């Protein structure tokens, strides 16, 4: 049984573990192994704790299968000025063992509903250009690729592409 629930500061450790594991699963061959191998769930949990305390109204949801946490989503107002949509998915991660079960779709649906309740009308996100499975998922949701950028990190550069939904209420939740 899949459950989606709103996360709070007490869930930061869970979110961090999913975040780190998902990165290690999804980005092998895209991000240098040394970066992935040095990711730390405790460090990530502290970053999530700060984010949730600094932005308490920013919607974050966790997905579980029979009580086992397997994914999360987080979003809010669009960051930066490259894109024109008013809301952004900041993070969407589902553990590999739980993919292809509509969990990502349910997380996007929960976030979209929460963002609409906060007055947002459109949605965008950035994804690694070389992350084919994630890109195909966003395309099945009806997202259109709208931009590309290079994200300069300390140890590497990451090419990202943007997907956008001009109307948040028109995300294709049936085919994803």
RORO-747769 format. One line per field, with one value per residue: residue number from 1; residue in three letters; x, y, z of N, C-alpha, C in turn. Coordinates in steps of 0.001 Angstrom, whole numbers, plus 500000, padded with zeros to 6 digits. Layout:
N
resi	c(NUM  ...)
resn	c(ALA  ...)
n_xx	c(X  ...)
n_yy	c(Y  ...)
n_zz	c(Z  ...)
ca_xx	c(X  ...)
ca_yy	c(Y  ...)
ca_zz	c(Z  ...)
c_xx	c(X  ...)
c_yy	c(Y  ...)
c_zz	c(Z  ...)
This chain:
176
resi	c(1  2  3  4  5  6  7  8  9  10  11  12  13  14  15  16  17  18  19  20  21  22  23  24  25  26  27  28  29  30  31  32  33  34  35  36  37  38  39  40  41  42  43  44  45  46  47  48  49  50  51  52  53  54  55  56  57  58  59  60  61  62  63  64  65  66  67  68  69  70  71  72  73  74  75  76  77  78  79  80  81  82  83  84  85  86  87  88  89  90  91  92  93  94  95  96  97  98  99  100  101  102  103  104  105  106  107  108  109  110  111  112  113  114  115  116  117  118  119  120  121  122  123  124  125  126  127  128  129  130  131  132  133  134  135  136  137  138  139  140  141  142  143  144  145  146  147  148  149  150  151  152  153  154  155  156  157  158  159  160  161  162  163  164  165  166  167  168  169  170  171  172  173  174  175  176)
resn	c(UNK  UNK  UNK  UNK  UNK  UNK  UNK  UNK  UNK  UNK  UNK  UNK  UNK  UNK  UNK  UNK  UNK  UNK  UNK  UNK  UNK  UNK  UNK  UNK  UNK  UNK  UNK  UNK  UNK  UNK  UNK  UNK  UNK  UNK  UNK  UNK  UNK  UNK  UNK  UNK  UNK  UNK  UNK  UNK  UNK  UNK  UNK  UNK  UNK  UNK  UNK  UNK  UNK  UNK  UNK  UNK  UNK  UNK  UNK  UNK  UNK  UNK  UNK  UNK  UNK  UNK  UNK  UNK  UNK  UNK  UNK  UNK  UNK  UNK  UNK  UNK  UNK  UNK  UNK  UNK  UNK  UNK  UNK  UNK  UNK  UNK  UNK  UNK  UNK  UNK  UNK  UNK  UNK  UNK  UNK  UNK  UNK  UNK  UNK  UNK  UNK  UNK  UNK  UNK  UNK  UNK  UNK  UNK  UNK  UNK  UNK  UNK  UNK  UNK  UNK  UNK  UNK  UNK  UNK  UNK  UNK  UNK  UNK  UNK  UNK  UNK  UNK  UNK  UNK  UNK  UNK  UNK  UNK  UNK  UNK  UNK  UNK  UNK  UNK  UNK  UNK  UNK  UNK  UNK  UNK  UNK  UNK  UNK  UNK  UNK  UNK  UNK  UNK  UNK  UNK  UNK  UNK  UNK  UNK  UNK  UNK  UNK  UNK  UNK  UNK  UNK  UNK  UNK  UNK  UNK  UNK  UNK  UNK  UNK  UNK  UNK)
n_xx	c(500837  500596  501411  501126  502350  502445  505518  507549  509864  510802  511110  513435  515777  514910  514201  516724  518167  516833  517356  520215  520680  519146  520478  522934  522099  520850  522621  525091  527746  527004  527492  530612  532055  533459  532242  529620  530152  530978  528776  526727  524335  523727  524812  523263  520755  520940  521039  518492  516969  517565  516535  513794  513135  513746  511958  509075  506540  506935  505995  506487  506582  506373  506709  505575  505840  503931  504662  507401  509725  510149  510369  510380  509182  509672  508989  508319  508168  509388  512872  515416  515723  515611  513575  509991  507775  505747  506056  508236  509562  511703  513022  512702  512635  512770  513381  515206  514215  511551  510515  508494  505959  504067  504591  506186  504478  502283  503504  504152  501561  500563  502261  501680  498986  499227  500801  499053  497111  498545  498434  499866  500253  501625  504312  507704  510880  514276  516468  519050  520655  521579  520099  518220  515953  514508  513937  512280  510116  509172  508426  506341  504552  503760  505403  507274  510377  512242  514538  518133  521009  524256  525259  527504  529400  531331  533107  532541  530877  527490  525217  522024  518549  515485  512115  508730  505412  502937  500434  499556  497448  497189  498930  499857  498706  497810  499229  501799)
n_yy	c(498815  502160  505228  508734  511478  514630  516123  516946  518701  516642  514555  514837  513217  510879  511881  512769  510342  509044  510933  510894  508145  507939  509759  508413  506136  507122  508938  507823  507671  510040  512083  512595  509653  509941  512150  511191  508997  510259  511481  512341  511192  512183  514816  515801  515623  517628  519853  519665  520045  522715  523952  523314  524585  527224  527691  527150  526872  525697  523174  519742  516338  512891  509566  506322  502740  500360  501488  501836  504245  505585  507631  511190  514574  518051  521507  524888  528455  529601  529522  531769  533464  532444  530847  531135  530193  530089  528406  525835  522551  521478  519212  515810  512582  509095  505963  503468  500810  501228  502452  502911  502413  504323  506082  508405  509914  510224  511706  514065  514887  515425  517539  519422  519975  521144  523376  524747  525424  527310  529345  529194  528838  527699  525426  524311  522633  521538  519171  516706  516608  514211  512316  510140  508373  509977  512220  511115  510416  512982  513931  512164  513125  515316  517501  520128  520591  523432  524958  525123  524708  525147  523902  524918  523206  522537  520357  519512  520013  520260  519577  520753  520429  522175  521511  522320  523226  525072  525368  524391  522797  521142  519037  515892  513387  510868  509299  508898)
n_zz	c(500000  499095  500541  500745  502384  504148  504898  507759  509943  511567  509834  508423  508471  507208  504670  503865  503683  501587  499609  499334  498664  496311  494617  494388  493063  490697  489454  488867  486688  485596  487391  489012  490489  492909  494097  494498  496167  498436  499529  502280  504473  507142  506931  504791  505987  507897  506225  505071  507362  507997  505669  505909  508306  507692  505635  506243  505028  502637  500485  501153  500532  501460  500267  501019  501009  502333  504787  504512  503751  500524  498679  497887  497498  496844  496717  495518  495207  492064  491498  490600  487367  484820  483829  483241  484586  487591  489813  491161  491004  493347  494224  493437  494179  493900  495205  493429  493634  494024  491841  488854  489793  489946  491964  491780  490187  491914  493928  492517  491927  494524  495281  493246  493796  496351  495718  494021  495902  497259  495493  493106  489545  487390  486483  486840  486388  486931  485481  485302  482213  481160  482493  481514  482238  484132  482571  480596  482212  483003  480525  479940  481785  480478  480319  478773  477231  477923  478350  478798  480848  482389  485364  487672  489840  492849  492342  489762  486585  485671  483209  482751  481951  481482  482302  481669  482660  481538  482655  485748  486405  484298  484188  483054  484613  484160  482313  483193)
ca_xx	c(500000  501363  500896  501805  501998  503197  506696  507906  511273  511144  511343  514636  516676  514326  514350  518153  518584  516286  518066  521561  520592  518646  521575  523913  521498  520476  523634  526331  528052  526641  528243  531788  531880  533991  531205  528518  530621  531189  527524  526489  522943  523642  525037  522081  519650  521116  520640  517033  516427  517672  515573  512413  512949  513786  510832  508090  505343  507337  505445  507351  505802  507102  505955  505960  505184  503745  505393  508817  509914  510782  510481  509921  509145  509724  508915  507861  508291  510497  514156  516100  514895  515745  512274  508910  506726  505804  506429  509314  509871  513105  513577  511787  513466  512145  514389  515099  513382  510142  510118  507535  504759  503272  504909  506588  503264  501503  504225  503943  500172  500440  502940  500924  497791  499655  501234  497835  496484  499341  498212  500711  499500  502460  505327  508908  511919  515539  516882  520303  520404  521901  519226  517166  514707  513764  513437  511121  509021  508625  507760  505047  503687  503369  506336  507988  511721  512210  515820  519297  522038  525329  525364  528908  529546  532730  533927  532107  529835  526343  524311  520637  517495  514267  510801  507730  503980  502381  499281  499792  496275  497175  499953  499255  498929  497286  500143  503151)
ca_yy	c(500000  503398  506396  510010  512364  515863  515966  518022  518687  515336  513606  515224  512066  510003  512564  512774  509001  508848  511864  510381  506867  508206  510347  507368  505238  507778  509791  507091  507874  511420  512863  511794  508667  510467  513021  510334  508160  511092  512054  511974  511364  513133  516178  516161  515817  518953  520825  519615  520656  524172  524335  523227  525615  528538  527793  526212  526667  525036  521818  518569  515116  511622  508385  505063  501504  499598  502159  501976  505459  505278  508786  512482  515708  519348  522583  526198  529514  529436  530139  532302  534181  531857  530325  532083  529579  530690  527411  524932  521332  521577  517858  514673  511383  507822  504906  502615  499625  501629  503133  502261  502068  505556  506855  509735  510598  510603  512789  515278  515293  516041  518834  520337  520388  522073  524627  525448  525996  528482  530362  529028  528427  526998  524624  523976  521929  521283  517769  516438  516313  512806  511437  509737  507900  511100  513057  510432  510546  514340  514032  511466  514032  516401  518620  520522  521091  524858  525657  524315  525495  524391  524158  524776  522733  522571  519289  519104  520790  519424  520170  520514  520929  522542  521098  523267  523042  526431  525323  523333  521915  520322  518001  514634  512418  509561  508515  508799)
ca_zz	c(500000  498961  501248  500523  503490  504276  505747  508682  510329  512144  508740  507668  508339  506187  503386  503532  503270  500235  498731  499088  497943  494960  493849  494105  492075  489438  488849  488566  485276  485242  488380  489379  491560  494166  494673  494961  497278  499628  500034  503671  504910  508263  506433  503998  506936  508495  505194  504972  508580  507809  504630  506413  509332  507027  504693  506816  504203  501389  500542  501033  500745  501490  499835  501651  500610  503574  505857  504176  502944  499241  497805  498397  496580  497517  495736  495966  494213  491114  491838  489432  486399  483490  483431  483524  485412  488923  490828  490744  491747  493732  494368  493315  494164  494268  495186  492236  493905  494105  490610  487937  490576  489979  493169  491325  489731  493098  494602  491711  492125  495858  495247  492377  494539  497409  495090  493591  497104  497602  494471  491920  488358  486422  487173  486102  487144  486253  485591  484597  480799  480902  483281  480583  482859  484716  481477  479981  483165  482905  479225  480067  482541  479587  480387  477559  477493  477612  478526  479178  481536  483021  486811  488072  491218  493295  491775  488435  485920  485345  482231  483140  481078  482196  481808  482149  482472  481645  483560  486735  486426  483072  484247  482612  485678  483774  481472  483764)
c_xx	c(500880  500655  501762  501386  502934  504335  506866  509371  511697  511464  512640  515616  516203  514512  515812  518616  518078  517068  519439  521514  520132  519722  522572  523389  521341  521630  524980  526577  527705  527429  529448  531533  532359  532976  530089  528929  530802  529918  527249  525033  522849  523852  523813  520887  519731  520712  519120  516390  516448  516660  514154  512140  512905  512570  509708  506842  505662  506856  506494  506506  506713  506154  506492  505223  505132  504622  506866  509001  510706  510929  510029  509927  509103  509672  508410  507970  509522  511728  514796  515142  515039  514379  511174  507805  506859  506191  507466  509336  511356  513763  512451  512654  512660  513233  514139  514151  511892  509655  509188  506298  503844  503532  505334  505392  502439  502182  504049  502523  499979  501079  502157  499687  498157  500082  500043  497150  497241  499259  499084  499894  500294  503631  506510  509843  513158  515927  518193  520000  520621  521055  518000  515886  513867  513178  512227  509907  508369  507918  506413  504053  503238  504274  507019  509363  511791  513551  516911  520296  523122  525411  526815  528959  531024  533597  533574  531111  528725  525445  522890  519700  516265  513068  509783  506328  503359  501148  499445  498630  496203  498325  499265  499566  498479  498290  501522  503303)
c_yy	c(501247  504511  507599  510917  513572  515671  517174  517831  517325  514291  513881  514067  511115  510598  512510  511404  508688  509700  511298  509091  507076  508820  509267  506388  505905  508463  509120  507205  509270  512393  512006  510872  509200  511369  512172  509511  508948  511767  511510  512234  512297  514587  516668  516419  517199  520031  520850  520259  522181  524658  524355  524264  527009  528775  526856  525986  525994  523586  520734  517354  513899  510528  507172  503913  500635  500159  502384  503211  505167  506488  510062  513503  516983  520421  523870  527202  529277  530193  530630  532932  533636  531420  531294  531500  530086  529715  526455  523697  521415  520197  516845  513435  510191  506762  503964  501435  499948  502333  502255  501752  503279  506396  508267  510553  511074  511720  514105  515791  515989  517427  519841  520859  521416  523411  525434  526110  527224  529560  530264  528450  527622  526357  524364  523175  521810  519834  517605  515993  514827  511827  511069  509254  509038  511980  512420  510515  511932  514551  513303  512297  515229  517610  518867  521042  522541  525568  524649  525240  524550  524851  523882  524416  522776  521580  518903  520111  519825  520173  519762  521069  521205  521943  522022  522807  524424  526501  524118  522336  521027  519307  516666  513534  511013  508694  508307  507554)
c_zz	c(500000  499711  500910  501675  503525  505275  506654  509097  510888  511071  507976  507485  507262  504801  502942  503047  501863  499234  498342  498271  496507  494078  493455  493065  490710  488718  488617  487063  484782  486117  488784  490576  492901  494863  495267  496179  498568  500134  501421  504043  506126  507826  505652  504921  507582  507499  505042  506196  508458  506783  505189  507509  508711  506127  505133  505970  502872  501420  500292  501377  500681  501014  500579  500975  501860  504699  505596  503288  501671  498320  498494  497271  497409  496446  496354  494835  493337  491606  490552  488444  484978  482959  483825  484393  486845  490036  490253  491631  492062  493783  494225  493170  494652  494161  494011  492468  493941  492840  489780  488687  490753  491236  492793  490887  490923  493879  493847  491903  493470  495876  494416  493100  495623  496819  494586  494786  497595  496525  493234  490765  487343  487166  486250  486997  486282  486511  484821  483160  480499  481710  482432  481228  483459  483620  480804  480902  483039  481566  479243  480874  481696  479639  479066  477943  477032  477706  478871  479861  482041  484473  487218  489550  491587  492524  490338  487882  485528  484367  482628  482080  481931  481491  482436  481798  482650  482549  484472  486775  485176  483043  483944  483625  485303  483038  482064  484617)
